[in-house]
């Protein structure tokens, strides 16, 4: 899942594989195995919440 935060920041999450935090200062790649339990919970929660919000609004996005 690629999440565009704003014009200068994005987060790419492939659960169980990697997380990449992209900003104007560069990209930081993190292997899923390198993440702490707290980071895994954070990125998993972010991904789950985005999917929930998208599911709520996706039908009204098609015109």
PATIVO-538845 format. One record per atom (N, C-alpha, C, O): chain; atom name; x, y, z; residue in one letter. Coordinates in nm, 3 decimals, always signed. Last residue first. Example, Ala and Ser with C-alpha at 12.3 -4.5 7.8 and 13.67 -1.06 7.14 Angstrom:
chain->A | name->N | x->+1.285 | y->-0.225 | z->+0.708 | resn->S .
chain->A | name->CA | x->+1.367 | y->-0.106 | z->+0.714 | resn->S .
chain->A | name->C | x->+1.290 | y->+0.003 | z->+0.787 | resn->S .
chain->A | name->O | x->+1.341 | y->+0.114 | z->+0.804 | resn->S .
chain->A | name->N | x->+1.319 | y->-0.569 | z->+0.780 | resn->A .
chain->A | name->CA | x->+1.230 | y->-0.450 | z->+0.780 | resn->A .
chain->A | name->C | x->+1.320 | y->-0.330 | z->+0.780 | resn->A .
chain->A | name->O | x->+1.424 | y->-0.332 | z->+0.846 | resn->A .
***
This chain:
chain->A | name->N | x->-1.776 | y->+0.839 | z->-1.033 | resn->X .
chain->A | name->CA | x->-1.886 | y->+0.922 | z->-1.081 | resn->X .
chain->A | name->C | x->-1.947 | y->+0.866 | z->-1.205 | resn->X .
chain->A | name->O | x->-2.041 | y->+0.923 | z->-1.260 | resn->X .
chain->A | name->N | x->-1.645 | y->+0.717 | z->-0.741 | resn->X .
chain->A | name->CA | x->-1.670 | y->+0.688 | z->-0.882 | resn->X .
chain->A | name->C | x->-1.792 | y->+0.766 | z->-0.927 | resn->X .
chain->A | name->O | x->-1.899 | y->+0.759 | z->-0.866 | resn->X .
chain->A | name->N | x->-1.648 | y->+0.784 | z->-0.479 | resn->X .
chain->A | name->CA | x->-1.539 | y->+0.837 | z->-0.560 | resn->X .
chain->A | name->C | x->-1.558 | y->+0.810 | z->-0.709 | resn->X .
chain->A | name->O | x->-1.495 | y->+0.874 | z->-0.793 | resn->X .
chain->A | name->N | x->-1.839 | y->+0.655 | z->-0.335 | resn->X .
chain->A | name->CA | x->-1.872 | y->+0.790 | z->-0.378 | resn->X .
chain->A | name->C | x->-1.761 | y->+0.852 | z->-0.463 | resn->X .
chain->A | name->O | x->-1.778 | y->+0.963 | z->-0.515 | resn->X .
chain->A | name->N | x->-1.711 | y->+0.412 | z->-0.277 | resn->X .
chain->A | name->CA | x->-1.827 | y->+0.412 | z->-0.366 | resn->X .
chain->A | name->C | x->-1.862 | y->+0.553 | z->-0.415 | resn->X .
chain->A | name->O | x->-1.911 | y->+0.568 | z->-0.527 | resn->X .
chain->A | name->N | x->-1.505 | y->+0.478 | z->-0.092 | resn->X .
chain->A | name->CA | x->-1.472 | y->+0.443 | z->-0.230 | resn->X .
chain->A | name->C | x->-1.591 | y->+0.446 | z->-0.324 | resn->X .
chain->A | name->O | x->-1.575 | y->+0.479 | z->-0.441 | resn->X .
chain->A | name->N | x->-1.549 | y->+0.537 | z->+0.180 | resn->X .
chain->A | name->CA | x->-1.570 | y->+0.642 | z->+0.081 | resn->X .
chain->A | name->C | x->-1.554 | y->+0.599 | z->-0.065 | resn->X .
chain->A | name->O | x->-1.586 | y->+0.677 | z->-0.154 | resn->X .
chain->A | name->N | x->-1.498 | y->+0.304 | z->+0.329 | resn->X .
chain->A | name->CA | x->-1.614 | y->+0.388 | z->+0.362 | resn->X .
chain->A | name->C | x->-1.648 | y->+0.484 | z->+0.249 | resn->X .
chain->A | name->O | x->-1.766 | y->+0.509 | z->+0.225 | resn->X .
chain->A | name->N | x->-1.256 | y->+0.214 | z->+0.228 | resn->X .
chain->A | name->CA | x->-1.376 | y->+0.133 | z->+0.211 | resn->X .
chain->A | name->C | x->-1.503 | y->+0.214 | z->+0.235 | resn->X .
chain->A | name->O | x->-1.604 | y->+0.193 | z->+0.168 | resn->X .
chain->A | name->N | x->-1.090 | y->+0.418 | z->+0.327 | resn->X .
chain->A | name->CA | x->-1.108 | y->+0.401 | z->+0.182 | resn->X .
chain->A | name->C | x->-1.236 | y->+0.322 | z->+0.154 | resn->X .
chain->A | name->O | x->-1.315 | y->+0.359 | z->+0.067 | resn->X .
chain->A | name->N | x->-1.103 | y->+0.360 | z->+0.601 | resn->X .
chain->A | name->CA | x->-1.153 | y->+0.489 | z->+0.550 | resn->X .
chain->A | name->C | x->-1.179 | y->+0.479 | z->+0.400 | resn->X .
chain->A | name->O | x->-1.282 | y->+0.527 | z->+0.352 | resn->X .
chain->A | name->N | x->-0.986 | y->+0.102 | z->+0.600 | resn->X .
chain->A | name->CA | x->-1.120 | y->+0.123 | z->+0.653 | resn->X .
chain->A | name->C | x->-1.181 | y->+0.253 | z->+0.599 | resn->X .
chain->A | name->O | x->-1.296 | y->+0.254 | z->+0.555 | resn->X .
chain->A | name->N | x->-0.731 | y->+0.154 | z->+0.497 | resn->X .
chain->A | name->CA | x->-0.820 | y->+0.065 | z->+0.424 | resn->X .
chain->A | name->C | x->-0.965 | y->+0.081 | z->+0.471 | resn->X .
chain->A | name->O | x->-1.057 | y->+0.074 | z->+0.389 | resn->X .
chain->A | name->N | x->-0.633 | y->+0.318 | z->+0.702 | resn->X .
chain->A | name->CA | x->-0.648 | y->+0.373 | z->+0.567 | resn->X .
chain->A | name->C | x->-0.744 | y->+0.286 | z->+0.486 | resn->X .
chain->A | name->O | x->-0.829 | y->+0.338 | z->+0.414 | resn->X .
chain->A | name->N | x->-0.626 | y->+0.129 | z->+0.912 | resn->X .
chain->A | name->CA | x->-0.716 | y->+0.246 | z->+0.920 | resn->X .
chain->A | name->C | x->-0.737 | y->+0.309 | z->+0.784 | resn->X .
chain->A | name->O | x->-0.849 | y->+0.351 | z->+0.753 | resn->X .
chain->A | name->N | x->-0.431 | y->-0.053 | z->+0.821 | resn->X .
chain->A | name->CA | x->-0.568 | y->-0.097 | z->+0.848 | resn->X .
chain->A | name->C | x->-0.665 | y->+0.020 | z->+0.849 | resn->X .
chain->A | name->O | x->-0.774 | y->+0.011 | z->+0.793 | resn->X .
chain->A | name->N | x->-0.202 | y->+0.114 | z->+0.807 | resn->X .
chain->A | name->CA | x->-0.252 | y->+0.046 | z->+0.689 | resn->X .
chain->A | name->C | x->-0.398 | y->+0.005 | z->+0.707 | resn->X .
chain->A | name->O | x->-0.481 | y->+0.026 | z->+0.618 | resn->X .
chain->A | name->N | x->-0.177 | y->+0.185 | z->+1.079 | resn->X .
chain->A | name->CA | x->-0.192 | y->+0.287 | z->+0.975 | resn->X .
chain->A | name->C | x->-0.254 | y->+0.225 | z->+0.850 | resn->X .
chain->A | name->O | x->-0.349 | y->+0.280 | z->+0.793 | resn->X .
chain->A | name->N | x->-0.137 | y->-0.069 | z->+1.196 | resn->X .
chain->A | name->CA | x->-0.253 | y->+0.012 | z->+1.231 | resn->X .
chain->A | name->C | x->-0.281 | y->+0.118 | z->+1.127 | resn->X .
chain->A | name->O | x->-0.397 | y->+0.140 | z->+1.090 | resn->X .
chain->A | name->N | x->+0.108 | y->-0.137 | z->+1.079 | resn->X .
chain->A | name->CA | x->-0.009 | y->-0.221 | z->+1.055 | resn->X .
chain->A | name->C | x->-0.136 | y->-0.144 | z->+1.085 | resn->X .
chain->A | name->O | x->-0.233 | y->-0.151 | z->+1.009 | resn->X .
chain->A | name->N | x->+0.270 | y->+0.065 | z->+1.184 | resn->X .
chain->A | name->CA | x->+0.251 | y->+0.057 | z->+1.040 | resn->X .
chain->A | name->C | x->+0.131 | y->-0.031 | z->+1.003 | resn->X .
chain->A | name->O | x->+0.060 | y->-0.001 | z->+0.907 | resn->X .
chain->A | name->N | x->+0.242 | y->+0.005 | z->+1.467 | resn->X .
chain->A | name->CA | x->+0.216 | y->+0.138 | z->+1.411 | resn->X .
chain->A | name->C | x->+0.184 | y->+0.129 | z->+1.262 | resn->X .
chain->A | name->O | x->+0.082 | y->+0.180 | z->+1.218 | resn->X .
chain->A | name->N | x->+0.326 | y->-0.260 | z->+1.491 | resn->X .
chain->A | name->CA | x->+0.190 | y->-0.223 | z->+1.531 | resn->X .
chain->A | name->C | x->+0.150 | y->-0.089 | z->+1.471 | resn->X .
chain->A | name->O | x->+0.036 | y->-0.072 | z->+1.427 | resn->X .
chain->A | name->N | x->+0.590 | y->-0.225 | z->+1.405 | resn->X .
chain->A | name->CA | x->+0.501 | y->-0.313 | z->+1.331 | resn->X .
chain->A | name->C | x->+0.356 | y->-0.280 | z->+1.363 | resn->X .
chain->A | name->O | x->+0.272 | y->-0.272 | z->+1.273 | resn->X .
chain->A | name->N | x->+0.683 | y->-0.060 | z->+1.612 | resn->X .
chain->A | name->CA | x->+0.679 | y->-0.010 | z->+1.474 | resn->X .
chain->A | name->C | x->+0.586 | y->-0.095 | z->+1.388 | resn->X .
chain->A | name->O | x->+0.512 | y->-0.041 | z->+1.307 | resn->X .
chain->A | name->N | x->+0.662 | y->-0.237 | z->+1.831 | resn->X .
chain->A | name->CA | x->+0.587 | y->-0.111 | z->+1.831 | resn->X .
chain->A | name->C | x->+0.576 | y->-0.054 | z->+1.690 | resn->X .
chain->A | name->O | x->+0.471 | y->-0.003 | z->+1.652 | resn->X .
chain->A | name->N | x->+0.843 | y->-0.436 | z->+1.759 | resn->X .
chain->A | name->CA | x->+0.702 | y->-0.470 | z->+1.773 | resn->X .
chain->A | name->C | x->+0.615 | y->-0.344 | z->+1.768 | resn->X .
chain->A | name->O | x->+0.508 | y->-0.345 | z->+1.709 | resn->X .
chain->A | name->N | x->+1.071 | y->-0.296 | z->+1.514 | resn->X .
chain->A | name->CA | x->+1.035 | y->-0.336 | z->+1.650 | resn->X .
chain->A | name->C | x->+0.887 | y->-0.372 | z->+1.652 | resn->X .
chain->A | name->O | x->+0.813 | y->-0.341 | z->+1.558 | resn->X .
chain->A | name->N | x->+1.202 | y->-0.419 | z->+1.204 | resn->X .
chain->A | name->CA | x->+1.112 | y->-0.333 | z->+1.280 | resn->X .
chain->A | name->C | x->+1.089 | y->-0.387 | z->+1.421 | resn->X .
chain->A | name->O | x->+1.087 | y->-0.508 | z->+1.444 | resn->X .
chain->A | name->N | x->+1.343 | y->-0.603 | z->+1.058 | resn->X .
chain->A | name->CA | x->+1.420 | y->-0.506 | z->+1.137 | resn->X .
chain->A | name->C | x->+1.332 | y->-0.421 | z->+1.229 | resn->X .
chain->A | name->O | x->+1.383 | y->-0.357 | z->+1.321 | resn->X .
chain->A | name->N | x->+1.158 | y->-0.742 | z->+0.910 | resn->X .
chain->A | name->CA | x->+1.230 | y->-0.815 | z->+1.015 | resn->X .
chain->A | name->C | x->+1.309 | y->-0.722 | z->+1.107 | resn->X .
chain->A | name->O | x->+1.340 | y->-0.758 | z->+1.220 | resn->X .
chain->A | name->N | x->+1.085 | y->-0.562 | z->+0.716 | resn->X .
chain->A | name->CA | x->+0.987 | y->-0.594 | z->+0.820 | resn->X .
chain->A | name->C | x->+1.056 | y->-0.662 | z->+0.939 | resn->X .
chain->A | name->O | x->+1.017 | y->-0.642 | z->+1.054 | resn->X .
chain->A | name->N | x->+1.336 | y->-0.322 | z->+0.639 | resn->X .
chain->A | name->CA | x->+1.287 | y->-0.458 | z->+0.625 | resn->X .
chain->A | name->C | x->+1.193 | y->-0.488 | z->+0.741 | resn->X .
chain->A | name->O | x->+1.217 | y->-0.443 | z->+0.853 | resn->X .
chain->A | name->N | x->+1.297 | y->+0.001 | z->+0.539 | resn->X .
chain->A | name->CA | x->+1.308 | y->-0.083 | z->+0.658 | resn->X .
chain->A | name->C | x->+1.253 | y->-0.221 | z->+0.626 | resn->X .
chain->A | name->O | x->+1.136 | y->-0.235 | z->+0.589 | resn->X .
chain->A | name->N | x->+1.430 | y->+0.283 | z->+0.383 | resn->X .
chain->A | name->CA | x->+1.376 | y->+0.149 | z->+0.365 | resn->X .
chain->A | name->C | x->+1.399 | y->+0.070 | z->+0.493 | resn->X .
chain->A | name->O | x->+1.509 | y->+0.072 | z->+0.549 | resn->X .
chain->A | name->N | x->+1.379 | y->+0.610 | z->+0.333 | resn->X .
chain->A | name->CA | x->+1.432 | y->+0.518 | z->+0.435 | resn->X .
chain->A | name->C | x->+1.357 | y->+0.387 | z->+0.423 | resn->X .
chain->A | name->O | x->+1.237 | y->+0.380 | z->+0.449 | resn->X .
chain->A | name->N | x->+1.477 | y->+0.863 | z->+0.109 | resn->X .
chain->A | name->CA | x->+1.392 | y->+0.747 | z->+0.136 | resn->X .
chain->A | name->C | x->+1.459 | y->+0.660 | z->+0.241 | resn->X .
chain->A | name->O | x->+1.580 | y->+0.639 | z->+0.239 | resn->X .
chain->A | name->N | x->+1.491 | y->+1.225 | z->+0.135 | resn->X .
chain->A | name->CA | x->+1.534 | y->+1.093 | z->+0.091 | resn->X .
chain->A | name->C | x->+1.435 | y->+0.985 | z->+0.129 | resn->X .
chain->A | name->O | x->+1.325 | y->+1.013 | z->+0.176 | resn->X .
chain->A | name->N | x->+1.384 | y->+1.466 | z->+0.189 | resn->X .
chain->A | name->CA | x->+1.522 | y->+1.446 | z->+0.231 | resn->X .
chain->A | name->C | x->+1.575 | y->+1.307 | z->+0.194 | resn->X .
chain->A | name->O | x->+1.691 | y->+1.277 | z->+0.219 | resn->X .
chain->A | name->N | x->+1.123 | y->+1.449 | z->+0.114 | resn->X .
chain->A | name->CA | x->+1.212 | y->+1.526 | z->+0.028 | resn->X .
chain->A | name->C | x->+1.358 | y->+1.512 | z->+0.068 | resn->X .
chain->A | name->O | x->+1.447 | y->+1.543 | z->-0.012 | resn->X .
chain->A | name->N | x->+1.054 | y->+1.097 | z->+0.179 | resn->X .
chain->A | name->CA | x->+1.035 | y->+1.241 | z->+0.202 | resn->X .
chain->A | name->C | x->+1.131 | y->+1.316 | z->+0.111 | resn->X .
chain->A | name->O | x->+1.212 | y->+1.256 | z->+0.040 | resn->X .
chain->A | name->N | x->+0.924 | y->+0.786 | z->+0.251 | resn->X .
chain->A | name->CA | x->+0.982 | y->+0.869 | z->+0.146 | resn->X .
chain->A | name->C | x->+0.950 | y->+1.015 | z->+0.175 | resn->X .
chain->A | name->O | x->+0.834 | y->+1.052 | z->+0.194 | resn->X .
chain->A | name->N | x->+0.972 | y->+0.485 | z->+0.396 | resn->X .
chain->A | name->CA | x->+0.925 | y->+0.620 | z->+0.427 | resn->X .
chain->A | name->C | x->+0.999 | y->+0.714 | z->+0.333 | resn->X .
chain->A | name->O | x->+1.122 | y->+0.722 | z->+0.336 | resn->X .
chain->A | name->N | x->+0.876 | y->+0.163 | z->+0.350 | resn->X .
chain->A | name->CA | x->+0.963 | y->+0.266 | z->+0.296 | resn->X .
chain->A | name->C | x->+0.899 | y->+0.401 | z->+0.325 | resn->X .
chain->A | name->O | x->+0.786 | y->+0.427 | z->+0.284 | resn->X .
chain->A | name->N | x->+0.882 | y->-0.161 | z->+0.479 | resn->X .
chain->A | name->CA | x->+0.821 | y->-0.028 | z->+0.489 | resn->X .
chain->A | name->C | x->+0.924 | y->+0.070 | z->+0.432 | resn->X .
chain->A | name->O | x->+1.043 | y->+0.060 | z->+0.461 | resn->X .
chain->A | name->N | x->+0.829 | y->-0.509 | z->+0.387 | resn->X .
chain->A | name->CA | x->+0.908 | y->-0.389 | z->+0.410 | resn->X .
chain->A | name->C | x->+0.819 | y->-0.268 | z->+0.431 | resn->X .
chain->A | name->O | x->+0.698 | y->-0.271 | z->+0.406 | resn->X .
chain->A | name->N | x->+0.685 | y->-0.762 | z->+0.466 | resn->X .
chain->A | name->CA | x->+0.801 | y->-0.754 | z->+0.376 | resn->X .
chain->A | name->C | x->+0.886 | y->-0.632 | z->+0.406 | resn->X .
chain->A | name->O | x->+1.003 | y->-0.645 | z->+0.444 | resn->X .
chain->A | name->N | x->+0.463 | y->-0.754 | z->+0.624 | resn->X .
chain->A | name->CA | x->+0.541 | y->-0.877 | z->+0.628 | resn->X .
chain->A | name->C | x->+0.667 | y->-0.872 | z->+0.544 | resn->X .
chain->A | name->O | x->+0.747 | y->-0.965 | z->+0.547 | resn->X .
chain->A | name->N | x->+0.304 | y->-0.527 | z->+0.411 | resn->X .
chain->A | name->CA | x->+0.304 | y->-0.597 | z->+0.539 | resn->X .
chain->A | name->C | x->+0.376 | y->-0.731 | z->+0.529 | resn->X .
chain->A | name->O | x->+0.353 | y->-0.810 | z->+0.437 | resn->X .
chain->A | name->N | x->+0.438 | y->-0.278 | z->+0.272 | resn->X .
chain->A | name->CA | x->+0.409 | y->-0.412 | z->+0.225 | resn->X .
chain->A | name->C | x->+0.420 | y->-0.501 | z->+0.348 | resn->X .
chain->A | name->O | x->+0.529 | y->-0.543 | z->+0.386 | resn->X .
chain->A | name->N | x->+0.389 | y->+0.058 | z->+0.245 | resn->X .
chain->A | name->CA | x->+0.385 | y->-0.052 | z->+0.341 | resn->X .
chain->A | name->C | x->+0.349 | y->-0.180 | z->+0.266 | resn->X .
chain->A | name->O | x->+0.243 | y->-0.189 | z->+0.204 | resn->X .
chain->A | name->N | x->+0.523 | y->+0.369 | z->+0.198 | resn->X .
chain->A | name->CA | x->+0.487 | y->+0.247 | z->+0.129 | resn->X .
chain->A | name->C | x->+0.497 | y->+0.132 | z->+0.229 | resn->X .
chain->A | name->O | x->+0.602 | y->+0.112 | z->+0.291 | resn->X .
chain->A | name->N | x->+0.443 | y->+0.701 | z->+0.235 | resn->X .
chain->A | name->CA | x->+0.481 | y->+0.580 | z->+0.308 | resn->X .
chain->A | name->C | x->+0.434 | y->+0.462 | z->+0.226 | resn->X .
chain->A | name->O | x->+0.317 | y->+0.455 | z->+0.187 | resn->X .
chain->A | name->N | x->+0.555 | y->+1.032 | z->+0.158 | resn->X .
chain->A | name->CA | x->+0.478 | y->+0.912 | z->+0.127 | resn->X .
chain->A | name->C | x->+0.529 | y->+0.799 | z->+0.215 | resn->X .
chain->A | name->O | x->+0.643 | y->+0.800 | z->+0.263 | resn->X .
chain->A | name->N | x->+0.573 | y->+1.387 | z->+0.129 | resn->X .
chain->A | name->CA | x->+0.592 | y->+1.266 | z->+0.208 | resn->X .
chain->A | name->C | x->+0.500 | y->+1.153 | z->+0.162 | resn->X .
chain->A | name->O | x->+0.382 | y->+1.175 | z->+0.132 | resn->X .
chain->A | name->N | x->+0.514 | y->+1.620 | z->-0.009 | resn->X .
chain->A | name->CA | x->+0.655 | y->+1.589 | z->+0.017 | resn->X .
chain->A | name->C | x->+0.679 | y->+1.458 | z->+0.088 | resn->X .
chain->A | name->O | x->+0.795 | y->+1.419 | z->+0.107 | resn->X .
chain->A | name->N | x->+0.243 | y->+1.657 | z->-0.032 | resn->X .
chain->A | name->CA | x->+0.325 | y->+1.673 | z->-0.153 | resn->X .
chain->A | name->C | x->+0.470 | y->+1.629 | z->-0.133 | resn->X .
chain->A | name->O | x->+0.541 | y->+1.603 | z->-0.231 | resn->X .
chain->A | name->N | x->+0.141 | y->+1.394 | z->+0.194 | resn->X .
chain->A | name->CA | x->+0.127 | y->+1.529 | z->+0.140 | resn->X .
chain->A | name->C | x->+0.221 | y->+1.538 | z->+0.019 | resn->X .
chain->A | name->O | x->+0.272 | y->+1.436 | z->-0.028 | resn->X .
chain->A | name->N | x->+0.110 | y->+1.112 | z->+0.197 | resn->X .
chain->A | name->CA | x->+0.076 | y->+1.193 | z->+0.313 | resn->X .
chain->A | name->C | x->+0.049 | y->+1.338 | z->+0.271 | resn->X .
chain->A | name->O | x->-0.053 | y->+1.397 | z->+0.308 | resn->X .
chain->A | name->N | x->+0.011 | y->+0.848 | z->+0.023 | resn->X .
chain->A | name->CA | x->+0.066 | y->+0.982 | z->-0.003 | resn->X .
chain->A | name->C | x->+0.019 | y->+1.071 | z->+0.111 | resn->X .
chain->A | name->O | x->-0.100 | y->+1.102 | z->+0.120 | resn->X .
chain->A | name->N | x->+0.087 | y->+0.522 | z->+0.056 | resn->X .
chain->A | name->CA | x->+0.007 | y->+0.627 | z->+0.118 | resn->X .
chain->A | name->C | x->+0.078 | y->+0.760 | z->+0.093 | resn->X .
chain->A | name->O | x->+0.191 | y->+0.780 | z->+0.137 | resn->X .
chain->A | name->N | x->+0.062 | y->+0.214 | z->-0.093 | resn->X .
chain->A | name->CA | x->+0.134 | y->+0.341 | z->-0.098 | resn->X .
chain->A | name->C | x->+0.041 | y->+0.448 | z->-0.044 | resn->X .
chain->A | name->O | x->-0.071 | y->+0.464 | z->-0.093 | resn->X .
chain->A | name->N | x->+0.085 | y->-0.116 | z->+0.000 | resn->X .
chain->A | name->CA | x->+0.000 | y->+0.000 | z->+0.000 | resn->X .
chain->A | name->C | x->+0.090 | y->+0.123 | z->+0.000 | resn->X .
chain->A | name->O | x->+0.181 | y->+0.135 | z->+0.082 | resn->X .
***
